[in-house]
């Protein structure tokens, strides 16, 4: 139907035409300008202004000249309404339909105004121009789409010879000895890394902000009493320059603005002191320089950051308006790809000290990255266990997805920012129930425990004095598959298996020297009498020193145990009892069944966790006028088993017959076998793996592990059989090729060794240990040039490997590269453990026999003195 044209006033038509042309030009600029730059925001503001002016102009015309001809104007007005709705409610995830409605209504309105039903050169040209603009804009946006794919693998630069070489500007740099740097090469302004409260201001991330406000990241600084007391002590002992080492990760905003060199009280009053690791700190990291830790990241403040944090109410309001209209510039500025990398977490969750901080030498004190990267937890390394879980990154575990509108703040699919891990001290002190619950759930999700086996008879006079046959014949397991029975007056050893399941690094992680984690084991008869208790707490919260501790113990140069976190004074480790990722650990307890025991004994085992040892907390609050808090003890895992008891001399049932359930028991035997091997009990481990082989006769991984065990015992010929069987079942199995390569290397068959090692690399190209063995084999062949290349690939993954630096020094000397040879020799001396460190341990062990016992790989734990203690007797 042909409709008569509605006459328009020439002046208003001209202005509408001009606004339309400007709006088209503006849309083209939005398509071509980088969304991350200020130019884009300026164009976005112009788009809002031009769109509003054009909509008002069209609305006035449409109101005056309503007719069927005005359908195009009506569509444009509806498009403007959709655009204003986006500004009001925010252009968030889940509102993509509203965005496309705005665009599609605008396009439909333009087509309707062109009135394609009536021929005309001007209309045809206009239509062609509209189509061209739409095509060009679409192509430009497609080409400019951000590639968020993860890189193939992180590559480290050459290892530094000192903390000064790692720091920006060297020893005279503003942040030394911390490795933090800025893209500008200098200080940042005081407000650059603060203002986290603004992240919830525009209504975009209130839930995320609330979670971060409860997290350990938020309370990593001077309002954390444990950190503050330790930091003050370090400044007093080592000076403010050395204490910058702490600030790079705990209070980066204070460090990079120069406030960290002020007196502590003055520093604590600065606005940036109350945010710890602020939102801006993580979200302005532009690059991870290495995975060595020490805050080895680079900060780059986005060009639009000062708009977001401006002190001007008008500027902040205008910026929030633009973010609501189109959050893409804000997202590109702050949601950088590096945030999804485990290497970012490594910058602060891995650390070492050196001469400039501890006045001693290189000493690794924390490392949650390498134990993740080198195992199947990351998918990059060959695990010790036959279980290969789905690879996860730090983000997957510590920032799990949340879907609730409250947590996401925008109804979208974001990740938790509680960073829940193991720190129960902070939320307990603050009374933060939600954060405490999240941390406790995190703790309880990663470990399991089982009382798996028992052995009859008195212990040998000394470890290793019993024959292998005696040890193997005395084993009875699993306890729920046999008629396990105790006898009065008899000595029985119980093996408790701890299994790390959903922990991608060693347990405990973080600053493990501070942790108070132990295994409690009780035996209680049916009369309510406690017959055995290892791991009992006294009235002050101190744990039985003969308990099994899952932690490390360090001493200082005076031979004193480190009970505070004066880690800069650490000189030697007395013992290390930590559980590696996705593997198992066996703890042994020796029960002497009393002659008057009841008819049934219940065994109870618990893994207990306290954030800090009582002595450390007491020191932190000493002189504060406040009573030190009694931090909660969380039972991470618990198991029990009730066994019947018969008289002394009575016959025992046949406990050698196993009622096996292969579907469920194979994993249990695997965990037990690995737990024994990890404790150095290879004889019993071999027997346990034999049972596992009977349950999974066609599992190539099981055969590989049997070969690995024989290789570890030095039985190279005996290792060939299981490894060959594994490869017959799975010819490409990387672990089997790896261990067979080591067997061939030990036998001097270097070409065959290289063939197998390179086959292993086909499955795990980022396994540093395999590259290291390739280099070692080439070195043994005197192929020094290729050996240098292989060693370099290993060190690009893990630069802190002293033996490889030693071999590289020899390779470069043989190739005539004297400077490089001297450098790697210096790195070897820097990174290797001091040969004198363990000499300092001797006097401490003589004075502390419990620690000496815990130091032994194979040992049993006994009960504290119990004088007829009952469940009701305390």
C-alpha positions in Angstrom: 0.0 0.0 0.0 1.4 3.4 -1.0 1.3 6.0 1.7 1.6 9.7 1.1 4.8 11.3 2.3 4.4 13.4 5.4 5.8 16.9 4.9 8.6 17.8 7.3 10.1 21.1 8.2 13.4 21.5 6.5 15.3 22.6 9.6 14.3 19.7 11.8 15.0 17.3 8.9 18.4 18.7 8.5 19.3 18.3 12.2 17.9 14.8 12.3 19.9 13.9 9.2 23.0 15.4 10.8 22.4 13.4 14.0 21.8 10.2 11.9 25.1 10.7 10.0 27.0 11.4 13.3 25.5 8.4 14.9 26.5 6.2 11.9 30.1 7.5 12.1 30.1 7.0 15.8 29.0 3.4 15.4 31.8 2.8 13.0 34.3 4.3 15.4 33.0 2.0 18.1 33.6 -0.9 15.8 37.2 0.1 14.9 38.4 1.6 18.2 40.1 -0.8 20.7 37.5 -1.5 23.5 40.3 -1.3 26.1 41.2 2.3 25.4 39.9 5.7 26.5 39.0 6.5 22.9 36.4 3.8 23.0 34.9 5.2 26.2 34.8 8.6 24.6 32.9 7.2 21.6 30.7 5.2 23.9 29.8 8.4 25.7 29.2 10.1 22.4 27.0 7.2 21.4 24.8 7.6 24.4 24.5 11.4 23.9 23.9 11.2 20.1 21.5 8.3 20.5 19.5 10.1 23.2 19.4 13.3 21.0 18.4 11.4 17.9 15.7 9.5 19.9 14.3 12.7 21.4 14.2 14.3 17.9 12.5 11.3 16.4 10.0 11.0 19.2 8.9 14.6 18.8 8.5 14.1 15.0 6.6 10.8 15.5 4.3 12.4 18.0 3.5 15.2 15.6 3.2 13.1 12.4 1.7 9.7 13.5 1.0 7.6 10.4 1.9 4.2 8.9 4.9 5.8 7.3 6.4 6.3 10.9 6.9 2.6 11.6 10.7 3.0 11.0 10.8 5.8 13.5 8.8 3.8 16.0 11.3 0.9 15.7 14.2 3.3 16.3 12.5 4.6 19.3 12.0 1.1 20.7 15.7 0.5 20.0 16.5 3.6 22.1 14.3 2.2 24.9 16.2 -1.1 24.9 19.5 0.9 25.0 18.3 3.0 27.9 17.2 -0.2 29.7 20.8 -1.6 29.2 22.2 1.5 30.9 19.7 1.3 33.8 19.9 -2.4 34.6 23.5 -2.8 33.4 24.7 -4.7 30.3 25.4 -7.9 32.2 25.8 -11.5 31.5 22.4 -13.0 30.8 21.1 -9.9 29.1 22.6 -10.6 25.6 19.0 -10.8 24.3 18.4 -7.2 25.3 21.7 -6.1 23.5 20.6 -7.8 20.3 17.1 -6.4 20.6 18.7 -2.9 20.7 20.8 -3.6 17.6 18.1 -5.5 15.6 15.4 -2.8 16.3 17.9 -0.1 15.1 18.7 -2.0 11.9 15.0 -2.8 11.3 14.1 0.9 11.8 16.7 2.0 9.3 15.5 -0.5 6.7 11.9 0.7 7.3 12.9 4.3 6.9 14.6 3.6 3.6 11.3 2.2 2.3 12.8 -0.4 0.0 9.3 -1.1 -1.5 9.7 2.2 -3.6 12.5 2.3 -6.1 14.9 5.2 -6.2 18.6 5.7 -6.6 19.0 7.4 -3.3 17.3 4.7 -1.4 19.2 1.9 -3.2 22.5 3.7 -2.4 21.4 4.1 1.2 20.5 0.5 1.5 23.8 -0.6 0.0 25.6 1.7 2.5 23.7 0.3 5.4 24.5 -3.3 4.4 28.2 -2.4 3.9 28.4 -0.8 7.3 26.8 -3.8 9.0 29.2 -6.2 7.2 32.3 -4.2 7.9 31.4 -3.7 11.6 30.7 -7.5 11.9 34.0 -8.5 10.3 36.0 -6.0 12.4 34.4 -7.2 15.6 35.1 -10.8 14.6 38.7 -10.2 13.8 39.2 -8.1 17.0 37.8 -10.9 19.2 40.1 -11.6 22.1 41.9 -15.0 22.0 41.6 -16.4 25.5 43.1 -19.7 24.8 45.7 -20.8 27.3 49.3 -20.8 26.2 50.9 -24.2 25.4 53.3 -23.9 28.4 55.0 -21.3 30.5 58.7 -20.9 29.9 61.0 -19.5 32.6 63.9 -17.2 31.8 67.4 -18.3 32.9 67.7 -18.7 36.6 69.0 -15.6 38.5 72.2 -15.7 40.4 70.8 -13.7 43.2 67.7 -11.9 44.5 69.2 -8.7 43.1 69.4 -10.2 39.6 65.7 -11.1 39.9 64.6 -7.7 41.2 63.7 -4.6 39.1 66.7 -2.3 39.1 68.9 -4.8 41.0 70.1 -4.2 44.5 69.4 -0.5 44.2 65.9 -1.0 42.9 62.9 0.5 44.7 61.4 -2.9 45.6 64.5 -5.1 46.2 64.7 -7.8 47.4 61.1 -8.4 46.2 60.9 -9.3 42.5 57.8 -7.2 41.9 58.1 -4.7 39.0 56.0 -2.1 37.2 55.6 -1.6 33.5 56.6 2.1 33.9 59.8 1.1 35.8 59.0 3.3 38.8 56.7 3.9 41.7 52.9 3.9 41.4 50.6 6.5 42.8 49.1 5.9 46.2 45.6 5.3 44.8 46.6 2.9 42.0 46.2 -0.3 43.9 43.5 0.6 46.4 39.8 1.3 46.0 38.5 -2.3 46.0 35.2 -1.0 47.4 34.5 0.6 44.1 34.2 -2.9 42.5 30.7 -3.1 44.0 29.8 0.5 43.3 28.1 0.2 39.9 26.2 -2.9 41.0 28.4 -5.2 39.0 30.3 -7.3 41.6 28.8 -6.8 45.1 28.9 -10.5 45.8 32.4 -10.9 44.6 33.5 -7.9 46.7 31.8 -9.4 49.8 33.6 -12.7 49.3 37.0 -11.0 48.8 36.3 -8.9 51.9 36.3 -12.1 54.0 39.3 -13.8 52.3 42.8 -14.3 53.4 43.9 -12.1 50.4 42.0 -9.2 52.0 43.6 -9.8 55.4 47.1 -10.6 54.2 48.5 -7.3 55.5 49.0 -5.3 58.7 45.5 -5.8 60.0 46.4 -9.5 60.3 48.0 -9.8 63.8 50.0 -12.9 62.9 51.5 -11.2 59.9 52.0 -7.9 61.6 53.9 -9.3 64.6 56.2 -11.3 62.3 56.7 -8.4 59.9 57.6 -6.1 62.8 60.1 -8.7 64.1 61.7 -9.0 60.7 62.1 -5.3 60.4 63.7 -5.1 63.8 66.1 -8.0 63.1 66.9 -7.5 59.4 65.8 -3.9 58.6 63.1 -2.4 56.4 64.9 -3.2 53.1 65.0 -6.9 53.8 61.3 -6.7 55.0 60.3 -5.6 51.5 60.6 -9.3 50.7 57.4 -9.8 52.7 55.6 -6.8 51.3 55.7 -7.9 47.7 53.0 -10.5 48.4 51.4 -9.4 51.6 51.1 -5.6 51.1 52.0 -4.9 47.5 50.2 -1.6 47.5 52.4 -0.3 50.3 55.5 -1.6 48.6 55.0 -0.2 45.1 53.9 3.2 46.4 57.0 3.6 48.7 55.0 3.4 51.9 56.7 0.1 53.0 59.8 2.0 54.0 58.0 4.2 56.5 57.6 3.3 60.2 55.1 0.5 60.8 52.6 2.5 62.7 52.6 5.2 60.0 52.4 2.6 57.3 49.5 0.9 59.0 47.4 4.1 58.9 47.7 4.5 55.1 44.5 3.8 53.1 46.3 1.1 51.1 47.2 -0.8 54.3 43.7 -2.1 54.9 43.3 -4.0 51.7 46.1 -6.6 51.7 46.1 -8.1 48.2 43.4 -5.8 46.8 41.2 -6.5 43.7 43.4 -4.1 41.7 46.6 -5.9 42.6 45.7 -9.1 40.9 43.7 -7.5 38.1 46.5 -5.1 37.0 49.1 -7.8 36.8 50.1 -7.7 33.1 52.8 -10.4 33.1 54.3 -13.2 35.1 58.1 -13.0 34.7 58.9 -16.4 36.2 57.5 -19.1 38.3 60.2 -18.6 41.0 58.0 -16.7 43.3 59.2 -13.6 45.3 56.3 -11.6 43.8 57.8 -12.0 40.3 55.0 -10.2 38.5 54.7 -7.0 36.6 52.0 -4.4 37.3 50.5 -2.2 34.6 47.8 0.2 35.6 45.1 0.4 32.8 44.6 3.7 31.1 41.0 3.9 32.3 41.9 3.0 35.9 42.1 6.6 37.1 38.5 7.2 35.8 37.3 4.2 37.9 39.0 5.4 41.1 38.7 9.1 40.6 37.9 11.2 43.7 35.5 13.2 41.6 31.9 12.1 42.2 30.9 13.2 38.7 33.8 11.3 37.0 33.0 8.1 38.9 29.3 8.4 38.2 30.0 8.9 34.5 32.4 6.0 34.4 29.9 3.7 36.1 27.3 4.8 33.6 29.6 3.7 30.7 30.4 0.4 32.4 26.7 -0.3 32.7 26.2 0.6 29.1 29.0 -1.6 27.9 31.3 -3.5 30.4 33.6 -4.7 27.6 36.3 -2.0 28.0 36.3 -2.5 31.8 36.5 -6.3 31.3 39.4 -6.1 28.8 41.3 -3.7 31.1 41.0 -5.8 34.2 40.1 -9.4 33.2 43.5 -10.3 31.7 44.4 -13.8 30.5 47.2 -14.1 33.0 44.6 -14.3 35.8 43.7 -17.8 34.7 47.3 -19.1 34.8 48.7 -21.1 37.7 52.0 -19.2 37.2 50.2 -16.1 38.5 49.5 -17.9 41.8 53.1 -19.1 41.9 54.4 -15.5 42.1 53.3 -15.4 45.7 52.6 -19.1 46.6 56.2 -20.0 46.0 59.1 -18.4 47.8 62.7 -18.6 48.9 65.1 -16.7 51.0 68.7 -15.8 50.3 71.6 -13.9 51.7 69.9 -10.5 51.3 67.1 -11.7 53.5 68.3 -14.4 55.8 72.1 -13.7 55.9 72.7 -17.3 55.1 72.0 -18.8 51.7 69.2 -19.9 49.3 66.5 -21.7 51.2 63.1 -22.7 49.7 60.4 -22.0 52.3 57.1 -22.4 50.3 56.2 -24.0 47.0 52.7 -24.9 46.0 53.5 -24.6 42.2 56.1 -27.2 41.4 54.4 -30.0 43.3 51.3 -29.2 41.2 53.1 -28.8 37.8 55.1 -31.9 38.1 52.2 -34.3 38.8 49.0 -35.4 37.1 47.2 -32.8 39.1 48.2 -30.4 36.4 48.1 -32.8 33.5 51.7 -31.8 32.7 53.6 -34.3 34.8 53.7 -38.1 35.5 52.1 -38.8 38.8 53.4 -41.2 41.4 50.0 -42.8 41.6 48.1 -44.9 39.1 45.1 -42.6 39.6 44.9 -39.9 37.0 42.3 -37.3 38.0 41.0 -34.7 35.7 43.7 -32.0 35.6 42.9 -28.8 37.5 44.5 -25.4 37.9 44.7 -23.3 41.1 41.6 -21.4 40.0 39.5 -24.6 39.6 40.0 -25.6 43.3 40.4 -22.3 45.1 38.0 -20.2 43.0 35.2 -22.7 42.2 32.3 -21.6 40.0 29.3 -20.0 41.6 25.9 -19.5 39.9 23.9 -17.6 42.5 23.0 -14.0 41.8 24.2 -13.0 45.2 27.7 -14.5 44.8 28.2 -13.4 41.2 26.8 -10.0 41.9 25.2 -10.0 38.5 23.4 -13.2 38.2 26.2 -14.5 36.0 28.5 -17.5 36.1 31.6 -16.2 38.0 34.0 -17.8 40.4 34.2 -17.6 44.2 36.6 -15.0 45.5 36.8 -16.4 49.0 40.1 -18.2 48.1 39.1 -20.8 50.7 42.0 -23.1 51.6 43.3 -23.8 55.1 43.5 -20.5 57.1 41.0 -20.9 59.9 42.7 -18.4 62.2 41.5 -15.2 60.5 37.8 -16.0 60.2 37.8 -17.4 63.7 39.3 -14.3 65.1 36.9 -12.1 63.2 33.9 -14.3 63.9 33.3 -14.7 60.1 31.0 -17.7 60.1 30.6 -18.0 56.3 34.3 -17.8 55.6 35.1 -20.2 58.3 32.6 -22.7 56.9 34.1 -22.4 53.4 37.6 -23.0 54.8 36.5 -26.0 56.8 34.7 -27.5 53.8 37.9 -27.0 51.8 40.0 -28.7 54.4 37.7 -31.7 54.7 37.3 -32.2 50.9 40.9 -33.2 50.1 42.0 -36.1 52.3 40.8 -39.5 53.3 41.9 -41.9 56.0 41.7 -45.6 56.7 42.9 -48.1 59.3 43.9 -50.6 56.6 46.3 -53.2 58.0 47.7 -54.8 61.1 50.8 -56.8 61.9 51.1 -59.3 64.9 54.1 -59.7 67.2 56.6 -57.6 69.0 58.5 -55.0 67.0 62.1 -55.8 65.9 64.9 -54.6 68.1 65.8 -52.1 65.4 64.4 -51.0 62.1 65.3 -53.5 59.3 66.4 -56.3 61.6 63.5 -58.6 60.7 63.7 -60.6 57.5 61.6 -59.7 54.5 59.7 -63.0 54.8 58.8 -62.3 58.4 57.5 -58.8 57.6 55.5 -60.0 54.6 53.9 -63.0 56.4 52.9 -60.9 59.4 50.7 -58.5 57.4 46.9 -58.8 57.6 44.7 -56.5 55.4 42.2 -55.0 54.7 40.8 -55.2 58.1 37.2 -55.2 56.9 37.8 -58.1 54.5 39.2 -60.6 57.1 38.1 -61.8 60.6 40.6 -59.4 62.2 41.0 -60.3 65.9 43.1 -59.0 68.8 44.5 -61.1 71.6 45.0 -59.9 75.2 48.6 -59.4 76.1 49.7 -59.2 72.5 51.5 -56.5 70.6 49.9 -55.4 67.4 50.9 -52.7 64.9 48.3 -50.8 62.9 48.9 -49.1 59.5 46.8 -46.0 58.9 46.6 -44.8 55.3 46.3 -41.1 54.5 45.3 -40.3 51.0 45.5 -36.9 49.2 42.6 -36.8 46.8 41.6 -33.3 45.7 44.7 -31.4 46.7 46.8 -30.4 43.7 49.9 -29.7 45.7 51.6 -31.1 48.8 49.7 -31.2 52.1 50.1 -29.1 54.0 50.6 -26.3 51.6 51.5 -22.7 51.9 53.6 -21.7 54.9 53.7 -25.3 56.2 56.2 -24.5 58.9 53.5 -22.7 60.8 50.9 -25.5 60.6 49.9 -27.7 63.6 48.7 -30.9 61.9 48.9 -34.3 63.5 47.3 -37.8 63.5 45.4 -38.7 66.6 45.0 -42.5 67.3 43.0 -44.0 70.1 42.1 -47.5 71.2 39.0 -47.7 73.5 37.5 -51.0 74.8 33.8 -51.7 75.3 34.1 -50.7 78.9 34.9 -47.2 78.0 38.6 -47.4 79.0 41.1 -45.6 76.8 43.9 -48.1 76.2 46.0 -46.1 73.7 46.2 -42.5 72.9 48.7 -40.9 70.5 48.3 -37.2 69.6 46.7 -36.1 72.9 46.5 -32.4 73.6 47.3 -31.0 77.0 45.4 -28.1 78.7 47.4 -25.5 76.8 46.7 -27.0 73.5 50.1 -28.5 73.0 50.2 -31.9 71.3 51.9 -35.0 72.6 55.5 -34.7 71.2 55.4 -38.3 70.3 52.5 -37.9 67.9 52.8 -38.1 64.2 53.0 -34.6 62.8 52.1 -33.9 59.2 54.4 -30.9 58.8 58.0 -29.8 58.8 60.3 -28.9 61.7 63.1 -26.4 61.3 65.8 -25.1 63.6 67.9 -21.9 63.6 71.6 -21.5 63.9 71.4 -21.8 67.7 69.7 -25.2 67.4 66.3 -23.8 68.6 63.1 -25.1 67.1 61.3 -22.4 65.0 58.0 -21.9 66.9 57.4 -18.4 65.6 57.5 -17.6 61.9 61.0 -16.2 62.1 61.8 -18.1 59.0 64.7 -15.8 58.1 66.5 -17.5 61.0 65.9 -21.1 59.6 69.0 -23.1 58.9 68.1 -26.8 58.6 65.1 -29.1 58.4 64.9 -31.7 61.2 62.2 -33.7 59.5 59.7 -33.3 56.7 56.4 -35.2 56.9 54.1 -34.0 54.0 51.8 -35.8 51.6 52.4 -35.3 48.0 49.7 -34.5 45.5 47.4 -37.4 44.7 49.3 -40.0 46.6 49.3 -41.8 50.0 51.1 -41.8 53.3 51.3 -44.6 55.9 51.4 -43.9 59.7 52.1 -46.7 62.1 50.9 -47.2 65.7 51.9 -49.9 68.2 49.1 -51.2 70.5 50.0 -53.4 73.5 46.6 -55.0 74.3 46.3 -55.1 78.1 45.6 -58.5 79.8 42.3 -57.1 81.2 41.0 -55.4 78.0 37.3 -55.7 77.2 35.8 -58.0 74.6 35.9 -55.4 71.9 38.3 -52.6 71.1 37.4 -49.7 68.9 40.2 -48.0 67.0 39.7 -44.4 66.1 42.1 -42.3 63.9 41.7 -38.6 63.2 43.7 -36.1 61.1 43.6 -32.9 63.0 44.4 -29.4 61.8 45.1 -26.1 63.6 46.2 -23.1 61.6 49.1 -22.1 63.9 50.8 -23.8 66.8 49.8 -22.4 70.2 53.4 -21.1 70.9 53.2 -18.9 67.8 49.8 -17.5 68.6 50.9 -16.8 72.2 54.0 -14.9 70.9 51.9 -12.9 68.5 49.5 -11.6 71.2 52.2 -11.2 73.8 52.1 -7.7 75.3 48.9 -6.8 73.3 46.7 -6.7 76.4 44.5 -9.4 74.8 44.4 -13.0 75.7 45.7 -15.1 72.9 42.9 -16.9 71.1 42.6 -20.7 71.3 42.4 -21.5 67.6 40.0 -24.2 66.6 41.1 -27.7 65.8 39.4 -29.1 62.7 39.1 -32.8 62.2 39.9 -33.1 58.5 39.4 -36.9 58.2 38.3 -39.6 60.6 37.9 -43.4 60.5 37.3 -46.1 63.0 37.3 -49.9 63.2 36.0 -52.2 66.0 37.7 -55.5 66.5 36.9 -58.5 68.8 39.4 -59.5 71.5 40.2 -63.0 72.7 42.1 -64.4 75.7 45.9 -64.8 75.7 46.8 -68.1 74.1 43.4 -68.5 72.4 43.4 -69.6 68.8 42.9 -66.8 66.2 40.7 -67.2 63.2 42.4 -67.7 59.8 43.1 -64.1 58.7 45.0 -65.0 55.6 42.0 -65.5 53.4 40.8 -62.4 51.8 37.2 -61.8 50.8 38.1 -59.3 48.1 35.9 -56.9 46.1 38.1 -55.9 43.2 36.0 -53.0 42.1 36.5 -51.1 45.4 39.6 -52.8 46.9 42.0 -52.2 44.0 42.2 -48.5 44.8 42.7 -49.2 48.5 45.6 -51.6 47.9 47.1 -49.1 45.5 47.0 -46.4 48.1 48.5 -48.7 50.8 51.3 -49.9 48.4 52.2 -46.3 47.5 52.0 -45.2 51.1 54.5 -47.9 52.1 56.8 -47.1 49.2 56.7 -43.4 50.1 57.8 -44.4 53.6 60.7 -46.5 52.3 59.1 -49.9 53.2 59.7 -51.4 49.7 59.4 -55.0 50.9 55.8 -54.7 52.1 55.1 -52.3 49.2 56.1 -55.1 46.8 53.7 -57.5 48.5 50.8 -54.9 48.4 51.4 -54.2 44.7 51.3 -58.0 44.2 47.8 -58.0 45.6 46.9 -55.1 43.4 48.3 -56.9 40.3 46.0 -59.9 41.1 43.0 -57.5 41.2 44.0 -55.6 38.0 46.1 -58.1 35.9 45.6 -56.2 32.7 46.3 -52.7 34.0 49.4 -51.4 32.4 49.8 -48.7 35.1 50.1 -51.4 37.8 52.8 -53.2 35.9 54.6 -49.9 35.4 54.6 -49.2 39.1 55.9 -52.7 39.9 58.8 -52.0 37.5 59.3 -48.6 39.1 59.6 -50.3 42.5 62.2 -52.7 41.3 64.1 -49.9 39.7 64.0 -47.9 43.0 65.5 -51.0 44.8 68.3 -51.2 42.2 67.0 -54.4 40.6 67.3 -53.4 37.0 66.9 -56.8 35.5 63.8 -57.5 37.6 62.4 -54.2 36.5 62.5 -55.1 32.8 59.8 -57.8 33.1 57.0 -55.7 34.6 57.9 -52.7 32.4 57.9 -54.9 29.3 54.5 -56.3 30.3 53.2 -52.8 30.7 54.3 -51.8 27.2 52.7 -55.0 25.8 49.4 -53.8 27.3 49.9 -50.2 26.3 52.7 -49.5 23.9 52.6 -45.8 24.3 52.4 -45.6 28.1 54.7 -42.7 29.0 55.5 -43.8 32.6 56.5 -47.3 31.4 58.8 -45.7 28.7 60.3 -43.4 31.3 61.3 -46.1 33.8 62.5 -48.4 31.1 64.6 -45.5 29.8 66.1 -45.2 33.3 66.8 -48.9 33.3 68.5 -48.7 30.0 70.5 -45.7 31.1 71.7 -47.6 34.2 72.9 -50.4 32.0 74.7 -48.1 29.7 72.4 -48.6 26.7 72.1 -44.9 25.9 70.5 -45.0 22.5 67.8 -47.3 23.8 67.4 -45.1 26.8 66.9 -42.0 24.6 64.3 -43.8 22.5 62.2 -44.6 25.6 62.7 -41.2 27.2 61.6 -39.4 24.0 58.6 -41.7 23.8 57.7 -40.5 27.3 57.9 -36.9 26.2 55.3 -37.6 23.5 52.8 -37.9 26.3 54.3 -35.4 28.7 56.2 -32.7 26.8 56.3 -30.5 30.0 57.7 -33.1 32.3 60.9 -31.5 33.6 62.3 -34.7 35.0 62.1 -36.5 31.6 63.9 -33.6 29.8 66.5 -33.8 32.6 67.1 -37.5 32.0 67.3 -37.0 28.3 70.0 -34.4 28.9 71.8 -36.7 31.4 71.8 -39.5 28.9 73.2 -37.2 26.2 75.8 -36.0 28.6 76.8 -39.6 29.3 77.2 -40.0 25.5 79.4 -36.9 25.5 76.9 -35.2 23.2 77.3 -32.0 25.1 75.6 -29.6 22.6 72.3 -31.6 22.6 72.6 -32.2 26.3 72.7 -28.4 26.8 69.5 -28.1 24.8 67.7 -30.8 26.8 68.8 -29.4 30.2 67.6 -26.0 29.0 64.1 -27.3 28.3 64.0 -28.9 31.8 65.2 -25.7 33.5 62.7 -23.6 31.5 60.0 -25.6 33.4 61.8 -25.8 36.8 64.9 -23.5 37.0 65.7 -24.6 40.6 67.4 -27.9 39.9 71.0 -27.9 41.3 72.2 -31.2 39.7 71.2 -30.0 36.3 73.1 -26.7 36.7 76.1 -28.8 37.8 75.9 -30.9 34.6 75.4 -27.8 32.5 78.6 -26.3 34.0 80.4 -29.4 32.8 78.8 -29.4 29.4 79.7 -25.7 28.8 83.2 -26.3 30.0 83.6 -29.1 27.5 82.2 -26.9 24.7 84.6 -24.0 25.7 81.8 -21.7 27.0 83.7 -20.7 30.1 81.4 -17.8 31.2 78.3 -20.0 31.0 80.2 -22.8 32.8 81.0 -20.5 35.7 77.5 -19.1 35.8 75.9 -22.6 36.1 78.5 -23.6 38.7 77.5 -20.5 40.7 73.9 -21.5 40.3 74.6 -25.0 41.6 76.4 -23.6 44.7 73.5 -21.1 45.2 70.7 -23.7 45.0 72.1 -26.8 46.6 71.5 -27.5 50.2 74.3 -26.5 52.5 76.5 -29.5 53.3 76.7 -28.1 56.9 73.0 -27.8 57.5 72.4 -31.3 58.7 75.5 -31.1 61.0 73.5 -28.5 63.0 70.6 -31.0 63.4 72.6 -33.5 65.4 72.7 -31.7 68.8 68.9 -30.9 68.5 68.1 -34.6 67.8 70.1 -35.7 70.9 68.1 -33.4 73.0 64.7 -34.2 71.4 64.4 -37.9 70.9 60.8 -37.6 69.7 61.9 -35.5 66.7 64.7 -37.9 66.0 62.1 -40.7 65.9 59.9 -38.7 63.6 62.8 -38.1 61.3 63.1 -41.8 60.5 61.2 -42.9 57.4 60.0 -46.2 59.1 58.8 -45.7 62.7 56.0 -46.5 65.0 54.1 -44.3 67.4 53.3 -45.3 71.0 50.7 -44.1 73.5 51.1 -41.3 76.0 51.0 -42.6 79.6 47.4 -43.4 80.4 46.6 -44.2 84.0 43.3 -46.0 83.7 42.0 -43.0 81.6 38.4 -43.5 80.6 36.2 -41.5 78.1 34.7 -39.7 81.0 38.0 -39.2 82.8 39.3 -36.5 80.6 
